[in-house]
Amino acid sequence: MVRLNTDSYLKINIVEKMILSADLIFIVMYGLIQTVYNQRKQQLFEDLYSDADVPDQFLLRRTLAQALKDCPAVIPSHGTDWVLCTLTQYEKSEEDTVRVFQAVMKYVGKPLAVGMVNEKIKMRSASDIADSCMVGIGLFREYLERMHQHRAAPSVDYYTQLGSVTFHKLGFDDIADNFCGWTEFLEKELTL
């Protein structure tokens, strides 16, 4: 009998979700395609996308995200789709992009607590720690800096190291090695 520790199970669960997410990316993008392109161009885009290999699909997603920059009405109706397409502009692997997308979406409309313990002073899961560090730094850097200066909270550098180490622990070495790049990309591209 094989016993899995919690982190192994968590990694398997995340990989299964990413495979499902990667398969559904085009379905999620469909609303965005309708927003940006007329019916003829929609069909051409869909045909091109379905015939493309993975690198070309990433290129098409980046093209769609670029077209969305001129379409502010898309955010309220297709915010999730917009986030995913915007993340593809960073030109990292599909696995890494989907994992960062999951981290960002985990905190949409929910309170964000950055660090190792939750509001009940209990240890958080490795996934929650990694995600909260990435989203906290990427979207709320100034707030974290103020908390460090005025309330003796840990520094942004601490959260950067914590997030990077935790992504390594989860097996997402490319995200961990480029943690600062991801947070800078989030800070630059996901501001409204």
C-alpha positions as CSV (number, residue, x, y, z in Angstrom):
1,M,0.0,0.0,0.0
2,V,1.4,3.4,-1.0
3,R,0.9,6.2,1.5
4,L,0.9,9.8,0.3
5,N,1.8,12.6,2.6
6,T,-0.4,15.7,2.4
7,D,2.0,17.6,0.1
8,S,2.1,14.7,-2.4
9,Y,-1.7,14.4,-2.4
10,L,-1.9,18.2,-2.8
11,K,0.4,18.2,-5.7
12,I,-1.5,15.4,-7.5
13,N,-4.8,17.2,-6.8
14,I,-3.3,20.5,-8.3
15,V,-2.0,18.7,-11.4
16,E,-5.4,17.1,-12.0
17,K,-7.1,20.5,-11.7
18,M,-4.5,22.0,-14.1
19,I,-5.1,19.3,-16.7
20,L,-8.9,20.0,-16.5
21,S,-8.3,23.8,-16.5
22,A,-6.0,23.6,-19.5
23,D,-8.6,21.6,-21.4
24,L,-11.2,24.2,-20.6
25,I,-9.2,27.3,-21.4
26,F,-10.8,27.8,-24.8
27,I,-14.3,27.4,-23.4
28,V,-13.5,30.1,-20.9
29,M,-12.1,32.4,-23.6
30,Y,-15.2,32.1,-25.8
31,G,-17.0,35.0,-24.2
32,L,-13.9,37.2,-24.7
33,I,-13.6,36.2,-28.3
34,Q,-17.3,37.3,-28.8
35,T,-16.6,40.6,-27.1
36,V,-13.5,41.5,-29.3
37,Y,-14.2,40.0,-32.7
38,N,-17.2,40.1,-35.1
39,Q,-18.8,36.7,-36.0
40,R,-16.5,36.1,-39.1
41,K,-13.3,36.8,-37.1
42,Q,-14.6,34.7,-34.2
43,Q,-15.0,31.7,-36.4
44,L,-11.5,32.2,-37.9
45,F,-10.0,32.6,-34.5
46,E,-11.7,29.5,-33.2
47,D,-10.6,27.4,-36.2
48,L,-7.0,28.7,-36.0
49,Y,-6.9,28.0,-32.2
50,S,-8.3,24.4,-32.5
51,D,-5.7,23.5,-35.2
52,A,-2.8,25.1,-33.4
53,D,-0.2,23.4,-31.2
54,V,0.3,24.5,-27.6
55,P,2.9,27.2,-28.3
56,D,0.7,28.7,-31.0
57,Q,-2.3,28.6,-28.7
58,F,-0.4,30.6,-26.1
59,L,0.5,33.1,-28.8
60,L,-3.2,33.4,-29.8
61,R,-4.2,33.9,-26.1
62,R,-1.6,36.7,-25.9
63,T,-3.0,38.3,-29.0
64,L,-6.5,38.1,-27.6
65,A,-5.3,39.7,-24.3
66,Q,-3.7,42.5,-26.2
67,A,-6.9,43.1,-28.1
68,L,-8.8,43.2,-24.8
69,K,-6.7,46.1,-23.5
70,D,-8.8,48.4,-25.7
71,C,-12.1,46.9,-24.4
72,P,-12.7,48.1,-20.7
73,A,-16.3,46.7,-20.7
74,V,-14.9,43.2,-20.7
75,I,-13.8,43.2,-17.1
76,P,-17.3,43.2,-15.3
77,S,-18.7,40.5,-17.6
78,H,-15.7,38.4,-18.3
79,G,-13.2,39.1,-15.5
80,T,-12.0,35.5,-15.1
81,D,-11.4,35.2,-18.8
82,W,-9.5,38.5,-18.9
83,V,-7.2,37.4,-16.0
84,L,-6.4,34.1,-17.8
85,C,-5.6,35.8,-21.1
86,T,-3.6,38.5,-19.4
87,L,-1.5,35.9,-17.6
88,T,-0.6,34.2,-20.9
89,Q,1.2,37.4,-21.9
90,Y,4.0,36.6,-19.5
91,E,5.0,33.8,-21.9
92,K,5.6,31.0,-19.3
93,S,4.6,27.4,-19.6
94,E,0.9,26.6,-19.7
95,E,1.2,24.6,-16.4
96,D,2.7,27.6,-14.6
97,T,0.2,30.1,-16.1
98,V,-2.8,27.9,-15.0
99,R,-1.3,27.5,-11.5
100,V,-0.8,31.3,-11.1
101,F,-4.3,31.8,-12.5
102,Q,-5.7,29.5,-9.8
103,A,-3.7,31.4,-7.1
104,V,-5.2,34.7,-8.3
105,M,-8.7,33.5,-8.6
106,K,-8.7,31.9,-5.2
107,Y,-8.7,35.4,-3.7
108,V,-11.2,37.1,-5.9
109,G,-13.9,38.5,-3.7
110,K,-12.4,36.9,-0.6
111,P,-10.3,38.4,2.2
112,L,-6.5,37.9,1.7
113,A,-4.4,37.0,4.7
114,V,-0.7,36.7,3.8
115,G,1.6,34.4,5.8
116,M,1.8,31.1,7.5
117,V,-1.2,31.2,9.9
118,N,-4.9,31.8,9.3
119,E,-7.2,34.0,11.3
120,K,-7.7,31.2,13.8
121,I,-3.9,31.1,14.4
122,K,-3.7,27.7,12.7
123,M,-1.1,26.7,10.1
124,R,-2.3,27.2,6.6
125,S,-1.7,24.6,3.8
126,A,1.4,25.0,1.7
127,S,-0.8,25.9,-1.3
128,D,-2.5,28.7,0.6
129,I,0.8,30.1,1.8
130,A,2.3,30.1,-1.7
131,D,-0.9,31.6,-3.3
132,S,-1.3,34.3,-0.6
133,C,2.3,35.4,-0.9
134,M,2.1,35.7,-4.7
135,V,-1.2,37.5,-4.7
136,G,-0.4,39.6,-1.7
137,I,2.9,40.9,-3.2
138,G,1.6,41.0,-6.8
139,L,-1.6,43.0,-6.0
140,F,-1.1,44.6,-2.6
141,R,2.6,45.3,-2.3
142,E,2.1,48.9,-1.1
143,Y,-0.2,47.7,1.7
144,L,2.3,45.0,2.8
145,E,5.1,47.6,2.8
146,R,2.9,50.0,5.0
147,M,2.1,47.1,7.4
148,H,5.8,46.4,7.7
149,Q,6.7,50.0,8.4
150,H,3.9,50.8,10.8
151,R,2.8,47.6,12.4
152,A,5.9,45.4,12.6
153,A,4.6,42.9,10.0
154,P,7.2,40.9,8.0
155,S,8.8,42.6,5.0
156,V,7.9,42.0,1.4
157,D,11.3,40.3,1.0
158,Y,10.2,37.8,3.7
159,Y,7.0,37.1,1.9
160,T,8.9,36.7,-1.4
161,Q,11.2,34.1,0.1
162,L,8.3,32.3,1.8
163,G,6.3,32.2,-1.4
164,S,9.3,31.0,-3.5
165,V,10.3,28.3,-1.0
166,T,6.7,27.1,-0.7
167,F,6.2,26.9,-4.5
168,H,9.4,24.8,-4.6
169,K,8.0,22.6,-1.9
170,L,4.8,22.1,-4.0
171,G,6.9,21.1,-7.0
172,F,6.4,24.3,-9.1
173,D,10.1,25.0,-9.4
174,D,9.8,27.3,-12.4
175,I,7.3,29.5,-10.6
176,A,9.5,29.5,-7.5
177,D,12.6,30.4,-9.4
178,N,10.8,33.2,-11.1
179,F,8.6,34.3,-8.2
180,C,9.8,38.0,-8.3
181,G,9.1,38.0,-12.1
182,W,5.5,36.7,-11.6
183,T,4.7,39.2,-8.8
184,E,6.1,42.1,-10.8
185,F,4.0,40.9,-13.8
186,L,0.9,40.8,-11.6
187,E,1.6,44.2,-10.2
188,K,2.1,45.7,-13.7
189,E,-0.7,43.9,-15.7
190,L,-3.5,43.2,-13.3
191,T,-4.1,46.7,-12.0
192,L,-7.4,48.3,-12.8
